[in-house]
Amino acid sequence: MSAPKCRLCSAELSHTFVDLGLSPPCESYLAADQLDQGETFYPLHVRICPECLLVQLPAYIPPEDIFSDYAYFSSYSDSWVRHARDYVDEAVERLGLGAESFIVEVASNDGYLLQHSVARGIRSLGIEPAANIAEFAVAKGVPTEVMFLGEETGRKVADIHGRADLVVANNVFAHVPDIVDFSRGLRQLVADDGHVTIEIPHLMRLIEGNEYDTIYHEHYSYLSLLTTQRVLATAGLTVVDVQELSSHGGSLRTWSTPTEHAGQPSESVARILAVEAAAGLDTVDGHEGFADQVGAVRDDFVAFLIECRRAGKSVAAYGAPGKGNTLLNHCGIRADLISFAVDRNPHKHGRFLPGTHIPISPVERLAQEQPDTIVIMPWNLRAEITEQLEYTRAWGAELVVALPHLEVF
């Protein structure tokens, strides 16, 4: 059987980064009448390109099957909405944006970010492939085109709306299998003197923090600054600045401009490239050892849940994010170890987690059943969720995170 090919340079992907076995699509939440119909599980076998070093998951599932009707709504995270507002404030000040400016966000979801630029009177446009989510953005007053971005669609949008002073692509760069065509779409959207900002979970932080639950089928690429530069260069975009963010366990925000107008990159670009090289991310060998870390996390989490069951403790999960489904399926967790999950997103209520079939309920169920142990699935929102769960002190609940390592608090 021939090895898959790199989506950036077409080299054979013969090196494994980590193999998590088989898992269903992480956002394929089930209705009750689907539980006995069978599910399709796909490999989560992540490879690293020996030539360009792009860490990647082959496109086992086409993006149209994942994103055309989507269950993730950004606005249900208060901290993420604040993050978006702060970004808009910074970008407006940094670039001097105003009433004559134009901002485009790709993968604009439910308008969580562009609502802030619209409120400032800045002409804004979202590009969102999920029609069900785009409806919510439009209801907020955020004009939205329903489509996937590529070079051709980017050109069409620019022909209709003009080119943007700022193109935003937050946590979408890793979600496209044809990352080169997507990058060329970004170039089509941005004015020659404009900027493109991209936020990506940082591969270096993923490795350091054992953040393997961020590996799932809709995350096709796992990016360092080095590989991000290489991808954008294929589309004529040059990274001129980079910021380190705490979101999603450690992210990067890159600022790029069309290459022909790019000045000298900031000191931050050279600094982070040097830090990545020191961590070994400029070699294939430097990526080894992550699989052993993942195995240790799995063993500790499963042992903890089994001990809870033996002690007669009831266990629930807070949050039903896609990333949690990677962790639960890799660990072989079922409803005998975690009896139910709760989530603030009403679109998930009454449904079941893919693969594990753990039922999802409104948050109010926690107060009704008062479980002894609550596992926080979106560990990246630990501070926000811990504050929300302050009331569980009344019955002495313990809170738990499995990542970056097992912790009970």
N, C-alpha and C positions, 0 to 999 in steps of 0.2 A: 504494500500500500504506500503510495507516494505521500510525502509530507506536504502539508499546506504551504502556500506561498505568502511571503510578507506583503502586507497591504501597502507598504511604502516603497520598498525597493525590489520586490518580487523574488528575493532570495528564499531558499527552502528553509522552513522553520523546523529544524531538527533538534533544537535545545528546549527542554522543559523548564519553565519557571516554577509552576506548581500545578498539580493535578488534583482537583477536588472531586473527581468522580462524576457522577451523573446527577442532574438536578432539573426540575421543571422551570420554565420561565418564571422569574421571581415576582412579576406583577400579574400573574394569571390566577387571580383569586377566584374561588369556586363558589357557585351557588349550591344549595343543598341537593338539588336534583342532578348535579354533576359528579357527586362524590363516588358513585359506583360505575361511572362510565369509562374510567381509565384516564390516565394522563401520559403525556409524552415527556420523557426525560432526555436531556441533551448533555453532552460532555461539557465540563468546565475545566478544560485542559489548556492552561495558559502557557504560551511559548515566548521565547525571546529570539529576535532575529540576530544571527551571528554577524551580519554585515552592518546594519544601521542601528541595532540595539533596541528597536521598538518592541516593547512587551505587549503582547496582543492575544486576544481570543479569536479564533476563527469564527466567521459569521455563520454559526450553526442555525440561527434564526434570522430571517430577513427583517430589516427595521419596520417594514410595513405591517408585519404581524405583531409587532410590539407596541409601536407608537401611534398607530392610527386611531385607536380607542384606548385611552390610557387612564390609569387609576391614581396617578400621583398628582396632587394639587399643592403647589408650593405655599399657598397662603395659609395652610393649616399649621405652619410653623411660625410662631410669632418672632423668633429670633432670626429666621431667614428673611422675613419681610423687613425687619430692621436692618439686616445686612444689606439688602437691596436698596433701601432708602439711603443708607450711609454711602453706598457706592455712587448713587446718582448725585448726591451732594458733592462728593469728591470730584467726580467727572465734570460736573458743571463748572466747578471752580477751577479745576486744572486746565480745562480746554476752553474756558470762556464761553460756554454754551448759553444760548438765549432764545428769544422768540423766533429768530431767523434760522435757527439750527434744526437739524434733523437727526433723530436717533432711531436705529433699527435694532431690535433684539431678536436673535435667532433662538428657537426653542423657548418662546416667551411664556409658555404655560398659561396660567390663569390671570396674567397681567400683574403679578406680584411686584415686578420691578417697574415696568413702564407706567404704572399708575402714578408713580412719583414724578416722572418727567412730564406726563400729561398735566398733572396738578400745577406744574411750573409754567405751563403754557408752551412747552416745547413740542413741536410736531414729532410724533412718535408712531412707529409701526412695529407690530409683532409678526413674526413668522413662526407658526406652530403647526406641526403635522397632525396633532390629535384634535379632531373637530369637536369632540365632546368638551374638551377643556377650553378651546378657543371661544366657545360660546360664553363662558364665564368672563373671559377677558373683555369681549365686546360689551357685555353688560356693564362692565366697569368704565366704559368709555375709552377702551384701548383698541384702536383699529388693528385688525389681525387678518393676515393672509394664511389660509390653511394649505400648507405644502411642506415638502421636504426640501431643504436647501441643497443645491448643487450649482455648478457653474452656469448651466442653462437657466435654471429658475432664478438664480441671483441676477442674471442679466435682464430677465423679464421684469423682475421687481424694480430694478434700477431704471429701466426704460419707462415704467409707469410712474414711479414715485420720485425718481431722482436718486443720486448717490448720497450716502449719509456722512455726516461729520463724525459720527460715532456708531460703530457696530459692536454689539454686545453678544457674547456667546458664553454664558455661564453654565458650566457643568453639562455641556452638550458635546464638546469636542471628542470626548471618549466614546460617545454614543453613536458614532457613524462608522459603518464599515468601510465606505470609500472616503477616507479622511482627506485624500488629495483633492477629489472633486469638491468636497465640502469646503476646503480651504480656498479653492478657486472661486467658489460661490461667495465667500467672505470678501475676496478681492473685488468681485463684481459689484458688491453692495457699497463699498467704501469709496469716498472721494479720494482723489490723488493726494490731497493734503490732510486726509482724515485719519482716524485711529480705529483699530480693532482691539478690543480687550477680550481675553479668554480666561476663564477660571477653570482650573483642572485640579482634581485631587493629585497631590504630588507623590509619585512613585516612591521616592525616598522615604517619605513619611509613612506610606503604606507598609513598607518593609520594616521600618523602625518600630511601628506601633502594632504590628501583627494584624493589620486591618483587612484581613482576607475576606470579610463579608462584603466588601465593596467590589468583589469579583462576581459578576453575574452576566447573563447573556446579552444584556443591553449595553454593557460596558465592553466595547470591542477593543479598546486600547488603554494602556496604563502608562502614563506619560511622565517623563522627566523634562526639565527645561531643555536639555540637550536634544531629545527627540522631538519636542515641540518645535524648536527652532528648525530642525531638519524638515519637518512636515510643512511648516508655513513657507519655507524658502521655495518649495516647489510651486507655490502660488504667487510668488513675487511679493511676499510679506516678510518684513524683518522685525525681530523683537528688539525694541529699543529700551524697554524698561521692564522690571518684574518686581512684584511684591509678594511677600510671604504672608499667608492668611491662616487663621486658626480653624476655619470652617472645614467640615468633613474630615476631621482628624489631621489637617495640615494640607493646605492647597497653595497653588501659585496663581497669581493674576498677571498675565503678560499683557504688555502694551506694545502693539505692532503698528507699523505704518507701511505703505507701499515702498518697496525697496528703493525705487528711484528717487524717493524723497526722504529716505531714512538718514538721520544723522548718526553720530557716534553713540553706540549703546551706553547706557548708564553703568556706573560702577557695580550696581546690584546684579547686573547680568553676569559679569565676570566673576563676581563673588559666589553666586549660587552655582555656576558651572564648576567652580573650583571645589565647592563643598560636595557636589555630586561626584566629582572625580575622586575626592578623598574617601568617599563612601563606596567606591568601586563601580559606580554606575556608568563609567566609560569603558567597561570591559564586560564580556559575557560572564567570566568567572566571578566578578563582583556581585552578581545577582544570585549566586548559589546560597543555600542554607535556609531560604525562606520556607520551604516545604517542611523542614523539621520544626520550625517555630509554629507553623499551623497545626501540626500534629499534637504539639504540647497543649495548645489552647483547647483543642477538641477534647483531649483526654481529661483535662481539669474540669471543663464545663459539664461533661457527661457524668463524671464521678460526683460532682456536686449535686446534680439533679437526682441522681440515684439515691444519694444519701438523704436528700429531702424526702423522697418517697418512703424510704425505710423508716424515717423518723415520724412519718404521718403528717408532714407539712403539706399544705396546699400551695401550689405555685401558679402564678399568672404572669403574662407578659404585657408590658406596657409598650404600645406601638406595634404596628404591623407593616413596617417598611420593607421594601424589596430586599434590602441588604440583609435583613434578619432572616429571610427565607434561605439565603445561601448558608448561613450559619446553622440553622435548624436542620436543613436537609443533609448537610455534610456531617452533622453530629448524629443523625438518625433519630432526632427528637420527635415524639408523637404526643398525643393528648394525654397519655398516661403519665407523662413527666411534666408537661405544662398544660393545664386543663383548659385555659382559654386565654385569648389576647383581647386587649381593648385598644381603641384608636379614636382620635378626634375626628377623623374623616368619615362622614356619614355614608359615603359611597362604598365603604368596606363593611359596614355593619350587616350582620346576617350572612356574611360570606365566610369562607374558610381559607386558611393559608394553603398555598399550593404544595403538594407533596406530603405535608405533615397533617393536613386536614384539621388543624386546630381552629376552633370557631372564633370569630371576631365579633366583639360586642361594643356598645357605647362605653365610654369611660365610667359612667355611673355604676356599672356592674362591680367595680372594685369596692365601692362603699357598701354595696349590697351583700357581697360575699366575703369581704375582708380576708383575702388570702394572706398566708403567713409570709410568703416570699413573692416579690415582684421583680421580674427580670426586665430591665430597661433595654429594649432592642436597639433603638437609635442612640447608641452610646455617644455619638458626636453631639447630641443635644442633652447630654447628661445634666448639665447645670439647670437648663430650662425645665426639664422634666422633674428633677428632684424638687424644685420649687413648687411645681404643680402638684406633687404628691406629698406635700407637707402634711396634709390631713391624715395620711395613713399612719402617722405616729400614734394616733388615738387608739389603734388596736395593736401597735407594736410590730408593724410589718417591717421586714428587712428588704432593702433594695440591693439589686445585684446587677453588675455588668460582666459580660464574658470577655470583652475586649477593651483595651489591648491585652489584658490578662484578667483572670477571675478576681473580682473584688466584691465583697459584701460590706455594706455600709448602712 
